Amino acid sequence: FQKELLKYKQEARNLQGIKDALQQRLVQQDASVLQLKQELLRANMDKEELHNQNVDLQRKVEERNRLLAEYKKELCQKDRHLQQHQSKLDDMLRQLSEASYQQVDLERELEHKEALLAHCMKREAEE
């Protein structure tokens, strides 16, 4: 009876040791699970933050694209105006050049007529 009692006490101690070891492992696993939950929470918060930054950057890109489109439109309009003004300037330069040639012709004609007039006046004075 004593032997059997000792055997059961030994078995009870062994079972208590196993139970304590299992409880220790359970505490460690609970701590690990808690740590993983915290890391998951942090990861989700980081993910949310990145999503918000992405949305913000997307909005900024769209705004810049809109501005770029406006600037391109303005540039095209200014380019058209510049071409129109260049065309007018070319016409005016051509007209100025023609007027200049006409002026030279008229000056030659005037010199010729003055020379004729001087010649006629000289002949008249001689007669």
TILUMVO-125000 format. One record per atom (N, C-alpha, C): residue number from 0; atom name; x, y, z. Coordinates in steps of 0.001 Angstrom, whole numbers, plus 500000, padded with zeros to 6 digits. Atoms other than C-alpha are relative to their C-alpha. Layout:
# residues N
+-----+------+--------+--------+--------+
!  nr ! atom !     c1 !     c2 !     c3 !
+-----+------+--------+--------+--------+
! NUM !   CA !      X !      Y !      Z !
...
+-----+------+--------+--------+--------+
***
This chain:
# residues 127
+-----+------+--------+--------+--------+
!  nr ! atom !     c1 !     c2 !     c3 !
+-----+------+--------+--------+--------+
!   0 !    N ! 500829 ! 498813 ! 500000 !
!   0 !   CA ! 500000 ! 500000 ! 500000 !
!   0 !    C ! 500865 ! 501240 ! 500000 !
!   1 !    N ! 499066 ! 498897 ! 499896 !
!   1 !   CA ! 502837 ! 502323 ! 500904 !
!   1 !    C ! 500708 ! 500193 ! 498662 !
!   2 !    N ! 499306 ! 499970 ! 501268 !
!   2 !   CA ! 504616 ! 501432 ! 497700 !
!   2 !    C ! 499105 ! 500618 ! 498926 !
!   3 !    N ! 500966 ! 499511 ! 500974 !
!   3 !   CA ! 501535 ! 502117 ! 495679 !
!   3 !    C ! 499759 ! 501487 ! 500195 !
!   4 !    N ! 500191 ! 498593 ! 499664 !
!   4 !   CA ! 501040 ! 505429 ! 497448 !
!   4 !    C ! 501183 ! 500806 ! 499486 !
!   5 !    N ! 498790 ! 499327 ! 500478 !
!   5 !   CA ! 504639 ! 506419 ! 496670 !
!   5 !    C ! 499973 ! 500101 ! 498472 !
!   6 !    N ! 500082 ! 500028 ! 501462 !
!   6 !   CA ! 504120 ! 505415 ! 493049 !
!   6 !    C ! 499009 ! 501055 ! 499498 !
!   7 !    N ! 501006 ! 499001 ! 500406 !
!   7 !   CA ! 500966 ! 507577 ! 492797 !
!   7 !    C ! 500487 ! 501412 ! 500277 !
!   8 !    N ! 499458 ! 498672 ! 499682 !
!   8 !   CA ! 502695 ! 510486 ! 494538 !
!   8 !    C ! 501020 ! 500405 ! 498940 !
!   9 !    N ! 498985 ! 499736 ! 501031 !
!   9 !   CA ! 505594 ! 510164 ! 492053 !
!   9 !    C ! 499307 ! 500350 ! 498679 !
!  10 !    N ! 500753 ! 499741 ! 501237 !
!  10 !   CA ! 503111 ! 510020 ! 489191 !
!  10 !    C ! 499322 ! 501363 ! 500058 !
!  11 !    N ! 500643 ! 498694 ! 499820 !
!  11 !   CA ! 501262 ! 513031 ! 490597 !
!  11 !    C ! 501030 ! 501118 ! 499814 !
!  12 !    N ! 498945 ! 498995 ! 500173 !
!  12 !   CA ! 504586 ! 514943 ! 490812 !
!  12 !    C ! 500383 ! 500144 ! 498526 !
!  13 !    N ! 499669 ! 499962 ! 501436 !
!  13 !   CA ! 505414 ! 513970 ! 487251 !
!  13 !    C ! 498923 ! 500750 ! 499213 !
!  14 !    N ! 501116 ! 499325 ! 500675 !
!  14 !   CA ! 501959 ! 515061 ! 486074 !
!  14 !    C ! 499979 ! 501489 ! 500329 !
!  15 !    N ! 499934 ! 498590 ! 499598 !
!  15 !   CA ! 502306 ! 518317 ! 488062 !
!  15 !    C ! 501122 ! 500709 ! 499230 !
!  16 !    N ! 498878 ! 499438 ! 500770 !
!  16 !   CA ! 505701 ! 518885 ! 486379 !
!  16 !    C ! 499611 ! 500235 ! 498553 !
!  17 !    N ! 500473 ! 499874 ! 501394 !
!  17 !   CA ! 504161 ! 518248 ! 482965 !
!  17 !    C ! 499003 ! 501150 ! 499892 !
!  18 !    N ! 501016 ! 498938 ! 499995 !
!  18 !   CA ! 501219 ! 520520 ! 483859 !
!  18 !    C ! 500681 ! 501369 ! 500103 !
!  19 !    N ! 499283 ! 498729 ! 499855 !
!  19 !   CA ! 503613 ! 523306 ! 485017 !
!  19 !    C ! 500722 ! 500374 ! 498707 !
!  20 !    N ! 499279 ! 499745 ! 501261 !
!  20 !   CA ! 505702 ! 522927 ! 481852 !
!  20 !    C ! 499022 ! 500443 ! 498916 !
!  21 !    N ! 501003 ! 499633 ! 501006 !
!  21 !   CA ! 502558 ! 523044 ! 479691 !
!  21 !    C ! 499443 ! 501405 ! 500261 !
!  22 !    N ! 500489 ! 498658 ! 499660 !
!  22 !   CA ! 501293 ! 526116 ! 481565 !
!  22 !    C ! 501037 ! 501051 ! 499618 !
!  23 !    N ! 498922 ! 499076 ! 500369 !
!  23 !   CA ! 504691 ! 527782 ! 481034 !
!  23 !    C ! 500008 ! 500222 ! 498485 !
!  24 !    N ! 500064 ! 499894 ! 501462 !
!  24 !   CA ! 504507 ! 527018 ! 477303 !
!  24 !    C ! 498778 ! 500800 ! 499559 !
!  25 !    N ! 501221 ! 499269 ! 500322 !
!  25 !   CA ! 500952 ! 528322 ! 477230 !
!  25 !    C ! 500188 ! 501500 ! 500238 !
!  26 !    N ! 499722 ! 498582 ! 499707 !
!  26 !   CA ! 502082 ! 531595 ! 478876 !
!  26 !    C ! 500890 ! 500576 ! 498904 !
!  27 !    N ! 499102 ! 499523 ! 501066 !
!  27 !   CA ! 504910 ! 531888 ! 476314 !
!  27 !    C ! 499245 ! 500165 ! 498683 !
!  28 !    N ! 500770 ! 499917 ! 501241 !
!  28 !   CA ! 502519 ! 531165 ! 473446 !
!  28 !    C ! 499029 ! 501178 ! 500045 !
!  29 !    N ! 500890 ! 498834 ! 499853 !
!  29 !   CA ! 500043 ! 533754 ! 474804 !
!  29 !    C ! 500786 ! 501286 ! 499765 !
!  30 !    N ! 499158 ! 498815 ! 500197 !
!  30 !   CA ! 502900 ! 536279 ! 474941 !
!  30 !    C ! 500339 ! 500157 ! 498518 !
!  31 !    N ! 499690 ! 499949 ! 501436 !
!  31 !   CA ! 503871 ! 535360 ! 471346 !
!  31 !    C ! 498793 ! 500446 ! 499198 !
!  32 !    N ! 501238 ! 499614 ! 500696 !
!  32 !   CA ! 500261 ! 535647 ! 470182 !
!  32 !    C ! 499731 ! 501490 ! 500201 !
!  33 !    N ! 500200 ! 498573 ! 499707 !
!  33 !   CA ! 499978 ! 539056 ! 471895 !
!  33 !    C ! 500969 ! 500847 ! 499176 !
!  34 !    N ! 498992 ! 499274 ! 500775 !
!  34 !   CA ! 503216 ! 540198 ! 470246 !
!  34 !    C ! 499629 ! 500011 ! 498515 !
!  35 !    N ! 500410 ! 500081 ! 501403 !
!  35 !   CA ! 501989 ! 538981 ! 466834 !
!  35 !    C ! 498796 ! 500897 ! 499718 !
!  36 !    N ! 501168 ! 499123 ! 500167 !
!  36 !   CA ! 498663 ! 540800 ! 467346 !
!  36 !    C ! 500433 ! 501463 ! 499938 !
!  37 !    N ! 499502 ! 498622 ! 500010 !
!  37 !   CA ! 500568 ! 544016 ! 468152 !
!  37 !    C ! 500698 ! 500315 ! 498680 !
!  38 !    N ! 499317 ! 499797 ! 501281 !
!  38 !   CA ! 502758 ! 543579 ! 465078 !
!  38 !    C ! 498996 ! 500107 ! 498862 !
!  39 !    N ! 501039 ! 499947 ! 501023 !
!  39 !   CA ! 499666 ! 542927 ! 462955 !
!  39 !    C ! 499285 ! 501351 ! 500039 !
!  40 !    N ! 500652 ! 498696 ! 499848 !
!  40 !   CA ! 498006 ! 546052 ! 464362 !
!  40 !    C ! 500881 ! 501105 ! 499420 !
!  41 !    N ! 499061 ! 499002 ! 500540 !
!  41 !   CA ! 501145 ! 548096 ! 463592 !
!  41 !    C ! 500065 ! 499913 ! 498475 !
!  42 !    N ! 499943 ! 500199 ! 501453 !
!  42 !   CA ! 501321 ! 546585 ! 460086 !
!  42 !    C ! 498742 ! 500561 ! 499330 !
!  43 !    N ! 501253 ! 499466 ! 500557 !
!  43 !   CA ! 497650 ! 547440 ! 459492 !
!  43 !    C ! 499978 ! 501519 ! 500045 !
!  44 !    N ! 499935 ! 498541 ! 499901 !
!  44 !   CA ! 498218 ! 550983 ! 460729 !
!  44 !    C ! 500949 ! 500563 ! 498942 !
!  45 !    N ! 499052 ! 499576 ! 501041 !
!  45 !   CA ! 501272 ! 551292 ! 458439 !
!  45 !    C ! 499363 ! 499907 ! 498616 !
!  46 !    N ! 500669 ! 500199 ! 501283 !
!  46 !   CA ! 499212 ! 549899 ! 455558 !
!  46 !    C ! 498988 ! 501123 ! 499754 !
!  47 !    N ! 500986 ! 498919 ! 500114 !
!  47 !   CA ! 496447 ! 552444 ! 456237 !
!  47 !    C ! 500690 ! 501337 ! 499698 !
!  48 !    N ! 499228 ! 498771 ! 500223 !
!  48 !   CA ! 499021 ! 555250 ! 456418 !
!  48 !    C ! 500521 ! 500054 ! 498567 !
!  49 !    N ! 499510 ! 500053 ! 501386 !
!  49 !   CA ! 500571 ! 554132 ! 453119 !
!  49 !    C ! 498863 ! 500209 ! 499003 !
!  50 !    N ! 501166 ! 499815 ! 500874 !
!  50 !   CA ! 497118 ! 553942 ! 451552 !
!  50 !    C ! 499616 ! 501487 ! 499936 !
!  51 !    N ! 500336 ! 498571 ! 499967 !
!  51 !   CA ! 496373 ! 557508 ! 452702 !
!  51 !    C ! 501026 ! 500835 ! 499235 !
!  52 !    N ! 498953 ! 499285 ! 500738 !
!  52 !   CA ! 499724 ! 558715 ! 451359 !
!  52 !    C ! 499843 ! 499785 ! 498500 !
!  53 !    N ! 500201 ! 500322 ! 501412 !
!  53 !   CA ! 499020 ! 556943 ! 448087 !
!  53 !    C ! 498840 ! 500806 ! 499418 !
!  54 !    N ! 501159 ! 499220 ! 500445 !
!  54 !   CA ! 495614 ! 558610 ! 447803 !
!  54 !    C ! 500397 ! 501469 ! 499838 !
!  55 !    N ! 499548 ! 498607 ! 500042 !
!  55 !   CA ! 497213 ! 561985 ! 448565 !
!  55 !    C ! 500905 ! 500238 ! 498784 !
!  56 !    N ! 499094 ! 499861 ! 501147 !
!  56 !   CA ! 499959 ! 561440 ! 445990 !
!  56 !    C ! 499227 ! 499910 ! 498684 !
!  57 !    N ! 500837 ! 500143 ! 501204 !
!  57 !   CA ! 497370 ! 560321 ! 443427 !
!  57 !    C ! 499271 ! 501317 ! 499714 !
!  58 !    N ! 500698 ! 498719 ! 500154 !
!  58 !   CA ! 495418 ! 563531 ! 444047 !
!  58 !    C ! 500959 ! 501070 ! 499476 !
!  59 !    N ! 499006 ! 499010 ! 500450 !
!  59 !   CA ! 498593 ! 565610 ! 443637 !
!  59 !    C ! 500394 ! 499769 ! 498545 !
!  60 !    N ! 499651 ! 500310 ! 501389 !
!  60 !   CA ! 499483 ! 563795 ! 440406 !
!  60 !    C ! 498882 ! 500470 ! 499066 !
!  61 !    N ! 501131 ! 499572 ! 500828 !
!  61 !   CA ! 495984 ! 564426 ! 439028 !
!  61 !    C ! 499964 ! 501520 ! 499886 !
!  62 !    N ! 499985 ! 498532 ! 500015 !
!  62 !   CA ! 496221 ! 568106 ! 440016 !
!  62 !    C ! 501116 ! 500515 ! 499079 !
!  63 !    N ! 498869 ! 499573 ! 500852 !
!  63 !   CA ! 499637 ! 568428 ! 438350 !
!  63 !    C ! 499702 ! 499705 ! 498536 !
!  64 !    N ! 500364 ! 500335 ! 501387 !
!  64 !   CA ! 498338 ! 566659 ! 435231 !
!  64 !    C ! 498990 ! 501014 ! 499449 !
!  65 !    N ! 500992 ! 498999 ! 500427 !
!  65 !   CA ! 495401 ! 569084 ! 435133 !
!  65 !    C ! 500706 ! 501320 ! 499666 !
!  66 !    N ! 499244 ! 498757 ! 500240 !
!  66 !   CA ! 497778 ! 572066 ! 435450 !
!  66 !    C ! 500836 ! 499883 ! 498729 !
!  67 !    N ! 499172 ! 500219 ! 501187 !
!  67 !   CA ! 500062 ! 570576 ! 432813 !
!  67 !    C ! 499154 ! 500129 ! 498732 !
!  68 !    N ! 500900 ! 499912 ! 501156 !
!  68 !   CA ! 497125 ! 570228 ! 430416 !
!  68 !    C ! 499629 ! 501469 ! 499741 !
!  69 !    N ! 500319 ! 498579 ! 500162 !
!  69 !   CA ! 496169 ! 573876 ! 431072 !
!  69 !    C ! 501178 ! 500760 ! 499406 !
!  70 !    N ! 498806 ! 499312 ! 500508 !
!  70 !   CA ! 499744 ! 575039 ! 430480 !
!  70 !    C ! 500241 ! 499672 ! 498533 !
!  71 !    N ! 499825 ! 500390 ! 501404 !
!  71 !   CA ! 499938 ! 573036 ! 427246 !
!  71 !    C ! 499006 ! 500753 ! 499115 !
!  72 !    N ! 501041 ! 499304 ! 500756 !
!  72 !   CA ! 496650 ! 574603 ! 426100 !
!  72 !    C ! 500390 ! 501471 ! 499804 !
!  73 !    N ! 499561 ! 498600 ! 500082 !
!  73 !   CA ! 497934 ! 578112 ! 426927 !
!  73 !    C ! 501167 ! 500143 ! 499037 !
!  74 !    N ! 498820 ! 499954 ! 500858 !
!  74 !   CA ! 501204 ! 577364 ! 425183 !
!  74 !    C ! 499598 ! 499897 ! 498526 !
!  75 !    N ! 500489 ! 500145 ! 501381 !
!  75 !   CA ! 499349 ! 576235 ! 422037 !
!  75 !    C ! 499359 ! 501303 ! 499521 !
!  76 !    N ! 500638 ! 498736 ! 500366 !
!  76 !   CA ! 497273 ! 579431 ! 422066 !
!  76 !    C ! 501054 ! 501077 ! 499731 !
!  77 !    N ! 498943 ! 498999 ! 500180 !
!  77 !   CA ! 500378 ! 581585 ! 422513 !
!  77 !    C ! 500804 ! 499718 ! 498735 !
!  78 !    N ! 499291 ! 500390 ! 501212 !
!  78 !   CA ! 502097 ! 579635 ! 419749 !
!  78 !    C ! 499226 ! 500454 ! 498759 !
!  79 !    N ! 500841 ! 499552 ! 501122 !
!  79 !   CA ! 499153 ! 580331 ! 417419 !
!  79 !    C ! 500083 ! 501512 ! 499835 !
!  80 !    N ! 499911 ! 498535 ! 500064 !
!  80 !   CA ! 499233 ! 584043 ! 418321 !
!  80 !    C ! 501364 ! 500425 ! 499436 !
!  81 !    N ! 498649 ! 499686 ! 500463 !
!  81 !   CA ! 502975 ! 584098 ! 417740 !
!  81 !    C ! 500108 ! 499773 ! 498499 !
!  82 !    N ! 499965 ! 500276 ! 501443 !
!  82 !   CA ! 502539 ! 582496 ! 414313 !
!  82 !    C ! 499229 ! 501077 ! 499222 !
!  83 !    N ! 500786 ! 498943 ! 500653 !
!  83 !   CA ! 499833 ! 585046 ! 413448 !
!  83 !    C ! 500808 ! 501299 ! 499934 !
!  84 !    N ! 499210 ! 498762 ! 499961 !
!  84 !   CA ! 502062 ! 587932 ! 414553 !
!  84 !    C ! 501211 ! 499892 ! 499069 !
!  85 !    N ! 498849 ! 500203 ! 500892 !
!  85 !   CA ! 505024 ! 586433 ! 412672 !
!  85 !    C ! 499564 ! 500176 ! 498550 !
!  86 !    N ! 500530 ! 499874 ! 501354 !
!  86 !   CA ! 502868 ! 586205 ! 409554 !
!  86 !    C ! 499758 ! 501481 ! 499660 !
!  87 !    N ! 500237 ! 498558 ! 500217 !
!  87 !   CA ! 501781 ! 589862 ! 409944 !
!  87 !    C ! 501326 ! 500750 ! 499848 !
!  88 !    N ! 498691 ! 499353 ! 500050 !
!  88 !   CA ! 505380 ! 590901 ! 410573 !
!  88 !    C ! 500661 ! 499735 ! 498652 !
!  89 !    N ! 499430 ! 500333 ! 501315 !
!  89 !   CA ! 506531 ! 589049 ! 407435 !
!  89 !    C ! 499342 ! 500828 ! 498903 !
!  90 !    N ! 500725 ! 499180 ! 500987 !
!  90 !   CA ! 503805 ! 590853 ! 405399 !
!  90 !    C ! 500479 ! 501451 ! 500059 !
!  91 !    N ! 499578 ! 498603 ! 499849 !
!  91 !   CA ! 504835 ! 594223 ! 406829 !
!  91 !    C ! 501432 ! 500202 ! 499487 !
!  92 !    N ! 498613 ! 499911 ! 500482 !
!  92 !   CA ! 508521 ! 593554 ! 406098 !
!  92 !    C ! 500033 ! 499956 ! 498474 !
!  93 !    N ! 500077 ! 500085 ! 501458 !
!  93 !   CA ! 507630 ! 592572 ! 402537 !
!  93 !    C ! 499508 ! 501331 ! 499429 !
!  94 !    N ! 500528 ! 498709 ! 500456 !
!  94 !   CA ! 505554 ! 595757 ! 402137 !
!  94 !    C ! 501052 ! 501100 ! 500146 !
!  95 !    N ! 498949 ! 499004 ! 499761 !
!  95 !   CA ! 508387 ! 597803 ! 403639 !
!  95 !    C ! 501089 ! 499872 ! 498941 !
!  96 !    N ! 498979 ! 500249 ! 501017 !
!  96 !   CA ! 510848 ! 596198 ! 401233 !
!  96 !    C ! 499523 ! 500521 ! 498640 !
!  97 !    N ! 500564 ! 499499 ! 501264 !
!  97 !   CA ! 508531 ! 596946 ! 398263 !
!  97 !    C ! 499996 ! 501521 ! 499990 !
!  98 !    N ! 500034 ! 498533 ! 499913 !
!  98 !   CA ! 508104 ! 600530 ! 399458 !
!  98 !    C ! 501411 ! 500567 ! 499843 !
!  99 !    N ! 498611 ! 499560 ! 500092 !
!  99 !   CA ! 511865 ! 600836 ! 399780 !
!  99 !    C ! 500467 ! 499975 ! 498546 !
! 100 !    N ! 499644 ! 500072 ! 501428 !
! 100 !   CA ! 512349 ! 599633 ! 396162 !
! 100 !    C ! 499318 ! 501122 ! 499225 !
! 101 !    N ! 500732 ! 498922 ! 500675 !
! 101 !   CA ! 509641 ! 602080 ! 395023 !
! 101 !    C ! 500652 ! 501347 ! 500285 !
! 102 !    N ! 499350 ! 498736 ! 499623 !
! 102 !   CA ! 511384 ! 604883 ! 396945 !
! 102 !    C ! 501289 ! 500185 ! 499189 !
! 103 !    N ! 498756 ! 499920 ! 500787 !
! 103 !   CA ! 514705 ! 604060 ! 395230 !
! 103 !    C ! 499679 ! 500359 ! 498550 !
! 104 !    N ! 500404 ! 499707 ! 501382 !
! 104 !   CA ! 512960 ! 604035 ! 391816 !
! 104 !    C ! 499575 ! 501459 ! 499852 !
! 105 !    N ! 500475 ! 498619 ! 500053 !
! 105 !   CA ! 511234 ! 607347 ! 392588 !
! 105 !    C ! 501154 ! 500987 ! 500150 !
! 106 !    N ! 498840 ! 499110 ! 499833 !
! 106 !   CA ! 514514 ! 608898 ! 393762 !
! 106 !    C ! 500819 ! 500066 ! 498709 !
! 107 !    N ! 499268 ! 500022 ! 501274 !
! 107 !   CA ! 516251 ! 607798 ! 390526 !
! 107 !    C ! 499269 ! 500833 ! 498950 !
! 108 !    N ! 500821 ! 499248 ! 500963 !
! 108 !   CA ! 513361 ! 609161 ! 388482 !
! 108 !    C ! 500098 ! 501491 ! 500272 !
! 109 !    N ! 499887 ! 498592 ! 499617 !
! 109 !   CA ! 513535 ! 612432 ! 390466 !
! 109 !    C ! 501357 ! 500556 ! 499591 !
! 110 !    N ! 498655 ! 499559 ! 500383 !
! 110 !   CA ! 517314 ! 612687 ! 389904 !
! 110 !    C ! 500075 ! 500196 ! 498486 !
! 111 !    N ! 500000 ! 499919 ! 501462 !
! 111 !   CA ! 516806 ! 612004 ! 386206 !
! 111 !    C ! 499257 ! 501250 ! 499528 !
! 112 !    N ! 500802 ! 498830 ! 500397 !
! 112 !   CA ! 514091 ! 614681 ! 385928 !
! 112 !    C ! 500685 ! 501299 ! 500411 !
! 113 !    N ! 499248 ! 498806 ! 499578 !
! 113 !   CA ! 516189 ! 617157 ! 387937 !
! 113 !    C ! 501143 ! 500266 ! 499039 !
! 114 !    N ! 498898 ! 499853 ! 500952 !
! 114 !   CA ! 519090 ! 616477 ! 385598 !
! 114 !    C ! 499477 ! 500560 ! 498682 !
! 115 !    N ! 500612 ! 499490 ! 501240 !
! 115 !   CA ! 516785 ! 617009 ! 382596 !
! 115 !    C ! 499629 ! 501471 ! 500144 !
! 116 !    N ! 500409 ! 498614 ! 499738 !
! 116 !   CA ! 515434 ! 620184 ! 384178 !
! 116 !    C ! 501223 ! 500914 ! 500004 !
! 117 !    N ! 498770 ! 499200 ! 499951 !
! 117 !   CA ! 518951 ! 621444 ! 384872 !
! 117 !    C ! 500562 ! 500172 ! 498595 !
! 118 !    N ! 499511 ! 499938 ! 501382 !
! 118 !   CA ! 519939 ! 620616 ! 381304 !
! 118 !    C ! 499174 ! 500978 ! 499166 !
! 119 !    N ! 500911 ! 499104 ! 500716 !
! 119 !   CA ! 516889 ! 622396 ! 379903 !
! 119 !    C ! 500227 ! 501455 ! 500414 !
! 120 !    N ! 499808 ! 498632 ! 499477 !
! 120 !   CA ! 517500 ! 625443 ! 382151 !
! 120 !    C ! 501320 ! 500560 ! 499474 !
! 121 !    N ! 498690 ! 499579 ! 500483 !
! 121 !   CA ! 521140 ! 625548 ! 381032 !
! 121 !    C ! 499910 ! 500379 ! 498514 !
! 122 !    N ! 500166 ! 499714 ! 501437 !
! 122 !   CA ! 520157 ! 625397 ! 377343 !
! 122 !    C ! 499204 ! 501283 ! 499806 !
! 123 !    N ! 500839 ! 498796 ! 500097 !
! 123 !   CA ! 517522 ! 628081 ! 377878 !
! 123 !    C ! 500827 ! 501236 ! 500335 !
! 124 !    N ! 499170 ! 498869 ! 499587 !
! 124 !   CA ! 520056 ! 630252 ! 379631 !
! 124 !    C ! 501021 ! 500321 ! 498923 !
! 125 !    N ! 499021 ! 499778 ! 501080 !
! 125 !   CA ! 522485 ! 629787 ! 376742 !
! 125 !    C ! 499338 ! 500671 ! 498812 !
! 126 !    N ! 500697 ! 499426 ! 501165 !
! 126 !   CA ! 519857 ! 630781 ! 374164 !
! 126 !    C ! 499649 ! 501384 ! 500236 !
+-----+------+--------+--------+--------+
***
